[in-house]
Amino acid sequence: MKVTCDACGCDMIITSSYRYLCPECKYEIEMAHVQEANAKYWEEHKKNIDWAKIKGNEVIIMK
C-alpha cells in the first residue's frame, strides 16, 4: 500500500516503531490506524487499499 503525506505529498516510510513517517514534515501516524481503515475498506470492497493519504489523524483513501 502506498501511503503519502497530504501536507507535502511525500511517500511515508515505515519506522521500527510501527509508524508511518513523512521524511519531509516529520509527521508520524501509527500503522494501526492505517490498518483499521484498510479493514473497514476490505469489508465493503473485498480488496485492500492501494493508496492512502494521511491528513492529521485522518486516513484518506485515494482511488
N, CA, C and O atoms as a printed pandas DataFrame, in Angstrom:
     atom_number atom_name residue_name chain_id  residue_number  x_coord  y_coord  z_coord
0              1         N          MET        A               1    0.844   -1.175    0.000
1              2        CA          MET        A               1    0.000    0.000    0.000
2              3         C          MET        A               1    0.890    1.239    0.000
3              4         O          MET        A               1    1.850    1.332    0.765
4              5         N          LYS        A               2    0.558    2.170   -0.857
5              6        CA          LYS        A               2    1.277    3.445   -0.906
6              7         C          LYS        A               2    0.627    4.383    0.113
7              8         O          LYS        A               2   -0.593    4.551    0.111
8              9         N          VAL        A               3    1.429    4.991    0.976
9             10        CA          VAL        A               3    0.937    5.940    1.974
10            11         C          VAL        A               3    1.701    7.239    1.789
11            12         O          VAL        A               3    2.930    7.263    1.867
12            13         N          THR        A               4    0.970    8.321    1.544
13            14        CA          THR        A               4    1.609    9.624    1.329
14            15         C          THR        A               4    1.110   10.650    2.335
15            16         O          THR        A               4    0.028   10.513    2.905
16            17         N          CYS        A               5    1.914   11.668    2.536
17            18        CA          CYS        A               5    1.578   12.791    3.406
18            19         C          CYS        A               5    0.749   13.781    2.597
19            20         O          CYS        A               5    1.179   14.222    1.531
20            21         N          ASP        A               6   -0.433   14.134    3.092
21            22        CA          ASP        A               6   -1.288   15.074    2.381
22            23         C          ASP        A               6   -0.683   16.476    2.362
23            24         O          ASP        A               6   -0.906   17.230    1.415
24            25         N          ALA        A               7    0.079   16.834    3.394
25            26        CA          ALA        A               7    0.632   18.184    3.507
26            27         C          ALA        A               7    1.680   18.476    2.434
27            28         O          ALA        A               7    1.670   19.551    1.833
28            29         N          CYS        A               8    2.592   17.515    2.189
29            30        CA          CYS        A               8    3.684   17.802    1.255
30            31         C          CYS        A               8    3.746   16.837    0.073
31            32         O          CYS        A               8    4.478   17.083   -0.886
32            33         N          GLY        A               9    2.980   15.735    0.132
33            34        CA          GLY        A               9    2.953   14.784   -0.978
34            35         C          GLY        A               9    4.061   13.746   -0.953
35            36         O          GLY        A               9    4.177   12.954   -1.888
36            37         N          CYS        A              10    4.885   13.731    0.103
37            38        CA          CYS        A              10    5.972   12.744    0.204
38            39         C          CYS        A              10    5.418   11.364    0.513
39            40         O          CYS        A              10    4.402   11.232    1.195
40            41         N          ASP        A              11    6.089   10.339    0.009
41            42        CA          ASP        A              11    5.773    8.972    0.399
42            43         C          ASP        A              11    6.278    8.758    1.819
43            44         O          ASP        A              11    7.431    9.054    2.133
44            45         N          MET        A              12    5.405    8.242    2.666
45            46        CA          MET        A              12    5.769    7.991    4.056
46            47         C          MET        A              12    6.480    6.649    4.149
47            48         O          MET        A              12    6.214    5.740    3.363
48            49         N          ILE        A              13    7.384    6.531    5.113
49            50        CA          ILE        A              13    8.150    5.301    5.303
50            51         C          ILE        A              13    7.752    4.666    6.636
51            52         O          ILE        A              13    7.296    5.354    7.549
52            53         N          ILE        A              14    7.929    3.345    6.737
53            54        CA          ILE        A              14    7.627    2.630    7.968
54            55         C          ILE        A              14    8.857    2.657    8.861
55            56         O          ILE        A              14    9.963    2.345    8.420
56            57         N          THR        A              15    8.655    3.036   10.129
57            58        CA          THR        A              15    9.757    3.073   11.093
58            59         C          THR        A              15    9.767    1.781   11.914
59            60         O          THR        A              15    8.849    0.967   11.814
60            61         N          SER        A              16   10.787    1.607   12.705
61            62        CA          SER        A              16   10.896    0.421   13.545
62            63         C          SER        A              16    9.861    0.417   14.667
63            64         O          SER        A              16    9.650   -0.616   15.302
64            65         N          SER        A              17    9.217    1.546   14.919
65            66        CA          SER        A              17    8.198    1.628   15.977
66            67         C          SER        A              17    6.791    1.445   15.408
67            68         O          SER        A              17    5.809    1.846   16.032
68            69         N          TYR        A              18    6.698    0.838   14.220
69            70        CA          TYR        A              18    5.410    0.556   13.579
70            71         C          TYR        A              18    4.571    1.811   13.356
71            72         O          TYR        A              18    3.382    1.862   13.673
72            73         N          ARG        A              19    5.227    2.802   12.807
73            74        CA          ARG        A              19    4.572    4.054   12.444
74            75         C          ARG        A              19    4.952    4.398   11.016
75            76         O          ARG        A              19    5.995    3.976   10.515
76            77         N          TYR        A              20    4.095    5.168   10.371
77            78        CA          TYR        A              20    4.449    5.761    9.081
78            79         C          TYR        A              20    5.007    7.148    9.375
79            80         O          TYR        A              20    4.418    7.910   10.141
80            81         N          LEU        A              21    6.141    7.471    8.766
81            82        CA          LEU        A              21    6.822    8.743    8.994
82            83         C          LEU        A              21    6.978    9.476    7.677
83            84         O          LEU        A              21    7.397    8.882    6.683
84            85         N          CYS        A              22    6.641   10.773    7.655
85            86        CA          CYS        A              22    6.883   11.618    6.492
86            87         C          CYS        A              22    8.304   12.164    6.610
87            88         O          CYS        A              22    8.598   12.887    7.562
88            89         N          PRO        A              23    9.190   11.843    5.675
89            90        CA          PRO        A              23   10.584   12.305    5.782
90            91         C          PRO        A              23   10.718   13.826    5.664
91            92         O          PRO        A              23   11.690   14.398    6.159
92            93         N          GLU        A              24    9.767   14.478    5.022
93            94        CA          GLU        A              24    9.826   15.935    4.835
94            95         C          GLU        A              24    9.263   16.676    6.056
95            96         O          GLU        A              24    9.937   17.527    6.636
96            97         N          CYS        A              25    8.026   16.347    6.440
97            98        CA          CYS        A              25    7.336   17.049    7.540
98            99         C          CYS        A              25    7.655   16.483    8.917
99           100         O          CYS        A              25    7.410   17.136    9.931
100          101         N          LYS        A              26    8.201   15.271    8.955
101          102        CA          LYS        A              26    8.494   14.550   10.197
102          103         C          LYS        A              26    7.219   14.180   10.959
103          104         O          LYS        A              26    7.268   13.919   12.161
104          105         N          TYR        A              27    6.079   14.158   10.262
105          106        CA          TYR        A              27    4.823   13.758   10.883
106          107         C          TYR        A              27    4.749   12.240   10.930
107          108         O          TYR        A              27    5.160   11.571    9.983
108          109         N          GLU        A              28    4.223   11.684   12.033
109          110        CA          GLU        A              28    4.084   10.238   12.190
110          111         C          GLU        A              28    2.639    9.873   12.495
111          112         O          GLU        A              28    1.909   10.637   13.126
112          113         N          ILE        A              29    2.243    8.700   12.040
113          114        CA          ILE        A              29    0.946    8.131   12.392
114          115         C          ILE        A              29    1.161    6.646   12.660
115          116         O          ILE        A              29    1.963    5.994   11.989
116          117         N          GLU        A              30    0.445    6.121   13.638
117          118        CA          GLU        A              30    0.590    4.703   13.957
118          119         C          GLU        A              30    0.065    3.844   12.816
119          120         O          GLU        A              30   -0.971    4.143   12.222
120          121         N          MET        A              31    0.783    2.789   12.523
121          122        CA          MET        A              31    0.395    1.870   11.466
122          123         C          MET        A              31   -0.986    1.270   11.752
123          124         O          MET        A              31   -1.724    0.958   10.817
124          125         N          ALA        A              32   -1.339    1.107   13.014
125          126        CA          ALA        A              32   -2.623    0.523   13.392
126          127         C          ALA        A              32   -3.797    1.332   12.847
127          128         O          ALA        A              32   -4.822    0.755   12.483
128          129         N          HIS        A              33   -3.666    2.656   12.783
129          130        CA          HIS        A              33   -4.745    3.493   12.245
130          131         C          HIS        A              33   -4.968    3.203   10.762
131          132         O          HIS        A              33   -6.107    3.148   10.298
132          133         N          VAL        A              34   -3.896    3.022   10.039
133          134        CA          VAL        A              34   -3.989    2.719    8.610
134          135         C          VAL        A              34   -4.564    1.309    8.426
135          136         O          VAL        A              34   -5.363    1.081    7.518
136          137         N          GLN        A              35   -4.168    0.378    9.271
137          138        CA          GLN        A              35   -4.676   -0.986    9.192
138          139         C          GLN        A              35   -6.166   -1.046    9.503
139          140         O          GLN        A              35   -6.890   -1.828    8.887
140          141         N          GLU        A              36   -6.638   -0.234   10.447
141          142        CA          GLU        A              36   -8.076   -0.170   10.760
142          143         C          GLU        A              36   -8.860    0.319    9.555
143          144         O          GLU        A              36   -9.905   -0.243    9.227
144          145         N          ALA        A              37   -8.371    1.355    8.896
145          146        CA          ALA        A              37   -9.038    1.878    7.702
146          147         C          ALA        A              37   -9.059    0.822    6.603
147          148         O          ALA        A              37  -10.050    0.686    5.885
148          149         N          ASN        A              38   -7.969    0.078    6.476
149          150        CA          ASN        A              38   -7.896   -0.974    5.462
150          151         C          ASN        A              38   -8.893   -2.086    5.764
151          152         O          ASN        A              38   -9.519   -2.615    4.846
152          153         N          ALA        A              39   -9.052   -2.449    7.038
153          154        CA          ALA        A              39  -10.007   -3.497    7.419
154          155         C          ALA        A              39  -11.438   -3.085    7.077
155          156         O          ALA        A              39  -12.214   -3.895    6.569
156          157         N          LYS        A              40  -11.787   -1.830    7.353
157          158        CA          LYS        A              40  -13.130   -1.332    7.007
158          159         C          LYS        A              40  -13.332   -1.321    5.495
159          160         O          LYS        A              40  -14.401   -1.676    4.998
160          161         N          TYR        A              41  -12.300   -0.913    4.776
161          162        CA          TYR        A              41  -12.365   -0.876    3.317
162          163         C          TYR        A              41  -12.536   -2.290    2.764
163          164         O          TYR        A              41  -13.286   -2.497    1.810
164          165         N          TRP        A              42  -11.841   -3.264    3.361
165          166        CA          TRP        A              42  -11.926   -4.658    2.920
166          167         C          TRP        A              42  -13.356   -5.182    3.080
167          168         O          TRP        A              42  -13.873   -5.869    2.200
168          169         N          GLU        A              43  -13.992   -4.851    4.210
169          170        CA          GLU        A              43  -15.362   -5.309    4.465
170          171         C          GLU        A              43  -16.324   -4.831    3.378
171          172         O          GLU        A              43  -17.231   -5.564    2.983
172          173         N          GLU        A              44  -16.129   -3.621    2.904
173          174        CA          GLU        A              44  -17.028   -3.043    1.900
174          175         C          GLU        A              44  -16.685   -3.449    0.475
175          176         O          GLU        A              44  -17.589   -3.685   -0.327
176          177         N          HIS        A              45  -15.395   -3.538    0.138
177          178        CA          HIS        A              45  -14.968   -3.701   -1.255
178          179         C          HIS        A              45  -14.274   -5.025   -1.557
179          180         O          HIS        A              45  -14.006   -5.329   -2.720
180          181         N          LYS        A              46  -13.982   -5.810   -0.531
181          182        CA          LYS        A              46  -13.287   -7.103   -0.686
182          183         C          LYS        A              46  -11.933   -6.975   -1.378
183          184         O          LYS        A              46  -11.515   -7.861   -2.123
184          185         N          LYS        A              47  -11.261   -5.865   -1.121
185          186        CA          LYS        A              47   -9.886   -5.674   -1.578
186          187         C          LYS        A              47   -9.206   -4.677   -0.652
187          188         O          LYS        A              47   -9.867   -3.918    0.058
188          189         N          ASN        A              48   -7.881   -4.687   -0.668
189          190        CA          ASN        A              48   -7.107   -3.780    0.174
190          191         C          ASN        A              48   -7.006   -2.401   -0.471
191          192         O          ASN        A              48   -7.191   -2.242   -1.678
192          193         N          ILE        A              49   -6.712   -1.424    0.354
193          194        CA          ILE        A              49   -6.468   -0.070   -0.126
194          195         C          ILE        A              49   -5.176   -0.071   -0.944
195          196         O          ILE        A              49   -4.176   -0.644   -0.513
196          197         N          ASP        A              50   -5.185    0.557   -2.106
197          198        CA          ASP        A              50   -3.975    0.686   -2.918
198          199         C          ASP        A              50   -3.149    1.897   -2.499
199          200         O          ASP        A              50   -1.919    1.854   -2.478
200          201         N          TRP        A              51   -3.861    2.985   -2.164
201          202        CA          TRP        A              51   -3.165    4.234   -1.866
202          203         C          TRP        A              51   -3.958    5.000   -0.819
203          204         O          TRP        A              51   -5.172    5.162   -0.946
204          205         N          ALA        A              52   -3.275    5.470    0.211
205          206        CA          ALA        A              52   -3.897    6.268    1.259
206          207         C          ALA        A              52   -3.068    7.519    1.487
207          208         O          ALA        A              52   -1.839    7.495    1.426
208          209         N          LYS        A              53   -3.773    8.616    1.753
209          210        CA          LYS        A              53   -3.109    9.858    2.155
210          211         C          LYS        A              53   -3.410   10.101    3.622
211          212         O          LYS        A              53   -4.509    9.817    4.098
212          213         N          ILE        A              54   -2.427   10.626    4.331
213          214        CA          ILE        A              54   -2.569   10.909    5.750
214          215         C          ILE        A              54   -2.685   12.413    5.941
215          216         O          ILE        A              54   -1.802   13.179    5.554
216          217         N          LYS        A              55   -3.795   12.818    6.548
217          218        CA          LYS        A              55   -4.039   14.235    6.841
218          219         C          LYS        A              55   -4.353   14.324    8.330
219          220         O          LYS        A              55   -5.474   14.041    8.754
220          221         N          GLY        A              56   -3.367   14.716    9.110
221          222        CA          GLY        A              56   -3.530   14.696   10.574
222          223         C          GLY        A              56   -3.673   13.245   11.019
223          224         O          GLY        A              56   -2.812   12.416   10.725
224          225         N          ASN        A              57   -4.748   12.939   11.720
225          226        CA          ASN        A              57   -5.025   11.557   12.121
226          227         C          ASN        A              57   -6.016   10.891   11.188
227          228         O          ASN        A              57   -6.485    9.787   11.467
228          229         N          GLU        A              58   -6.339   11.541   10.090
229          230        CA          GLU        A              58   -7.311   11.027    9.128
230          231         C          GLU        A              58   -6.611   10.249    8.018
231          232         O          GLU        A              58   -5.593   10.683    7.478
232          233         N          VAL        A              59   -7.180    9.091    7.691
233          234        CA          VAL        A              59   -6.687    8.270    6.590
234          235         C          VAL        A              59   -7.650    8.470    5.430
235          236         O          VAL        A              59   -8.816    8.084    5.516
236          237         N          ILE        A              60   -7.169    9.073    4.343
237          238        CA          ILE        A              60   -7.988    9.358    3.169
238          239         C          ILE        A              60   -7.664    8.325    2.111
239          240         O          ILE        A              60   -6.517    8.200    1.683
240          241         N          ILE        A              61   -8.687    7.577    1.686
241          242        CA          ILE        A              61   -8.494    6.532    0.696
242          243         C          ILE        A              61   -8.547    7.170   -0.692
243          244         O          ILE        A              61   -9.523    7.830   -1.046
244          245         N          MET        A              62   -7.488    6.964   -1.468
245          246        CA          MET        A              62   -7.406    7.511   -2.826
246          247         C          MET        A              62   -7.809    6.431   -3.811
247          248         O          MET        A              62   -7.509    5.254   -3.609
248          249         N          LYS        A              63   -8.477    6.823   -4.857
249          250        CA          LYS        A              63   -8.924    5.852   -5.851
250          251         C          LYS        A              63   -8.213    6.077   -7.164
251          252         O          LYS        A              63   -8.457    5.354   -8.130
